[in-house]
Amino acid sequence: MKRFCQTLKLVDDEGMIQKYVEAHAHVWPEVIQGQQEVGILHMQIFRHDRSLFMIMDTVDDFDFERDMARLATLPKQAEWEAYVSQFQGCAADARSDEKWQLMEKIFDSSQE
């Protein structure tokens, strides 16, 4: 299993942030299905104020660039990304990697 961690800042508007949180309480089934189809096993998003932190666990042969590009072509993915972009303060056609920034792991207690 591979793990990717990403971060993103939401717009500075508490009402919009709450709508973003609500949207993620009801993620479209096609979005989850698409994630699974490209090899995303599990995804979690955490929030502190405007900051988001995503943990994405994938199959071993997951290639971030290749598989995220493929995900973007699957049903409902572009529509979902356009919808949530209003809360993320970016263009409706922005790719996921233009919004979410990959983080570098700098510590792992299991490797000590």
HELIX and SHEET records of a PDB file:
HELIX    1   1 GLU A   14  HIS A   24  1                                  11    
HELIX    2   2 PRO A   29  VAL A   38  1                                  10    
HELIX    3   3 PHE A   64  ALA A   72  1                                   9    
HELIX    4   4 GLN A   77  GLN A   88  1                                  12    
HELIX    5   5 SER A   96  LYS A   99  1                                   4    
HELIX    6   6 SER A  109  GLN A  111  5                                   3    
SHEET    1   A 4 ILE A  40  HIS A  48  0                                        
SHEET    2   A 4 SER A  51  THR A  58 -1                                        
SHEET    3   A 4 LYS A   2  LYS A   9 -1                                        
SHEET    4   A 4 GLN A 101  LEU A 102 -1                                        
END                                                                             
